Amino acid sequence: MRTTLTLDDALARELKKLAVETGKPFKVVVNETLMRGLQAPVRRSRFRQKTFSLGGARPGVDLTKALALADALEDAERAAKLSRGR
């Protein structure tokens, strides 16, 4: 397939240099280089999330019953809204 391709100047120089060193035509060197790049395995580094301390719980707050605490706080907020007439 024939196509027009714009290469960075430095990249074109390296490809031409490789063509001269190997004695292959420029278009062959470009095709071989692209094919090697497409077949190269993609190496991904393992994702690591940085963690930060948010401090401890307030005294008297038992986090083992966090859902019950959240329910109680939500109930209290709903009761307050109802008493305000909202």
Secondary structure, DSSP 8 states (H G I E B T S, - for coil): --------HHHHHHHHHHHHHHT--HHHHHHHHHHHHHHS------------------TT--GGGHHHHHHHHHHHHHHHHHHTT-
